[in-house]
Amino acid sequence: MVISELKNTKSLSEFQQKEKEAELILAKLKPDDFVVLLDENGVQYSSEELAGFIEKKAVGGTKNLVFIVGG
């Protein structure tokens, strides 16, 4: 799923824009979603480590693994 970019944001501060984006994202999430936020300042994993993480979640019964990439 993709959240469209905000329009008419010239009158909004960066903080207000982020708040609106967060509202759009939260509206799409379901209670049983396991959310992973991807951020350039976050923990970095190798391909193997990421595959292991996904496998653990799948084996552990996670139905919906949602990756969020911020703007």
C-alpha positions in Angstrom: 0.0 0.0 0.0 1.2 3.5 -0.8 0.2 6.7 0.9 0.0 9.6 -1.5 2.1 12.7 -0.9 0.4 15.5 0.9 -0.8 18.3 -1.3 -1.1 22.0 -0.5 1.5 21.9 2.3 3.1 25.3 1.8 1.2 26.7 4.7 2.1 23.8 7.0 5.3 23.5 9.1 7.5 20.4 8.7 6.1 19.2 12.0 2.5 19.6 10.8 3.3 17.8 7.6 4.7 14.9 9.5 1.6 14.8 11.8 -0.7 14.6 8.8 1.4 11.9 7.2 1.3 10.0 10.5 -2.5 10.3 10.6 -2.8 8.8 7.0 -0.5 5.9 7.9 -2.2 5.1 11.2 -5.6 5.1 9.4 -4.3 2.3 7.2 -2.9 0.1 9.9 -4.8 -2.8 11.4 -4.6 -3.8 15.1 -2.8 -7.1 14.3 -0.2 -5.4 12.0 3.4 -5.7 13.2 5.0 -2.4 12.2 8.7 -1.9 11.2 9.7 1.7 10.7 12.6 2.1 8.2 14.8 5.0 9.0 18.3 6.0 7.8 19.3 6.5 11.5 18.0 3.1 12.6 19.6 -0.3 13.1 21.2 -1.6 9.9 20.8 -5.3 9.0 22.5 -7.4 6.4 20.3 -9.2 3.9 20.7 -12.4 5.9 19.8 -10.7 9.2 16.7 -9.2 7.6 15.7 -12.5 6.2 16.1 -14.1 9.6 14.0 -11.4 11.2 11.2 -11.9 8.7 11.4 -15.7 9.1 11.1 -15.4 12.9 8.0 -13.2 12.5 6.4 -15.6 10.0 7.2 -18.7 12.2 6.0 -16.8 15.3 2.6 -16.3 13.8 2.8 -12.7 12.6 0.2 -12.3 9.9 0.8 -8.8 8.7 4.4 -7.5 8.6 4.2 -3.8 7.6 7.3 -1.8 6.6 6.9 1.9 6.7 9.4 4.2 4.9 9.1 7.8 5.9 9.2 10.8 3.7 
